[in-house]
């Protein structure tokens, strides 16, 4: 399935392009974004490497990794990245993740991004289960996942070693028959 485009009310998911380097670095290289991820702010070279991986994954057959750009539908400006990785242990499950520029936080764009990832997974890829993890300290992400229909399932203790310490993860998930796009949400 290439190229991917999933469109919602205000956002669109599309394939990441090599020309997205500056816009993607504004996301992946931002300290506030890195605080919630499993590492540190990324350099331009590291972001360029992630773009190369995204391009390679987009051409893979069969495709199991979807690293997509989050763009505003109105102007096509890239404001984030959304990922869907098929679970290697289940043909019908995937993990999702997303990161948006901090100046876009609090406007419901994270919730719309999660809905677009669910639409990709359930409507286009025929998945049964979609799940995500978050840092316990990232309460805003928990609210976002809940608003998009993912139920909190539990805590994975000391899952990641970050900044010299073990960190727990909180797991959220939704099943195909549970997920509902919001009324009037034009997912295509």
PyMOL commands that set and color helices and strands:
alter all, ss='L'
color gray80, all
select helices_A, chain A and resi 18-28+31-34+44-58+102-104+109-124+139-147
alter helices_A, ss='H'
color red, helices_A
select strands_A, chain A and resi 5-7+11-15+65-72+78-86+93-100+129-134+151-162+165-175
alter strands_A, ss='S'
color yellow, strands_A
deselect
rebuild
show_as cartoon
